[in-house]
Amino acid sequence: MKKQIITKNILQFKITLNDSAPRIWRRILVPSGYTFFDLHCAIQDAMGWGDAHLHAFYIKEQKNSDRITIESPNPDGDDCCVGETHDERTERIADYFGKTIKQCVYCYDFGDNWNHTVLFERVLPRKAKANYPQCIAGANACPPEDCGSVWGYENLQKIIKNPSHEEHADMLVWLDIDDPKEFDPHEFNPSEAMFRNPKKCLAEWNEGFGI
């Protein structure tokens, strides 16, 4: 695939958690030299996920083309993907996003299936003294890990709001909170997003998953 974007630029993406209500989204700026694994780290950190599960990016170059899967090698050695599969540790985002590809799907946790739409918005010049990646906007808190997908999260919110629900006390314990007021699904401040070094992230991820 031909390079479409100069690597010294910054790419702006909007990340939206599909089917979330209220809508959970983030707008991030990342260097165009990033690999898809680097983008994975930025999405995890901007959203507020714990990077505790496997993940993959899914791209369709054309409407009638097969889906391309971009991921790290499966530690179990199983490959059930349909179509092309590429290593996210070497594939660069600048070689995909641009004139022909505007968005992809990022799936985190193949059990809960947290599907995110990753929308490429624009190219920006890199500011000399700025640090990247950045989270410049967003709304609503990230769901807790392992809460059972978007629908499980919706159910969790209903239980927390209802003190008479039979699972209310157990849910407080599971969330490690004493007061339901400590749980605010609308809380998010983009300035508080903390980004890891993607190289350290990769080393830790490889060690954790035995790759």
Secondary structure, DSSP 8 states (H G I E B T S, - for coil): ----S-TTSEEEEEEEETT-SS--EEEEEEETT-BHHHHHHHHHHHHT----S-EEEEE-SSTTS--EEEE---TT------S-EEETTT-BGGGTBTTTB-EEEEEE-TTTTEEEEEEEEEEE---TT--SSEEEEEES----TTS-HHHHHHHHHHHHH-TTSTTHHHHHHHHT-SSGGG--TT---GGG-----HHHHHHHHHHHHT-
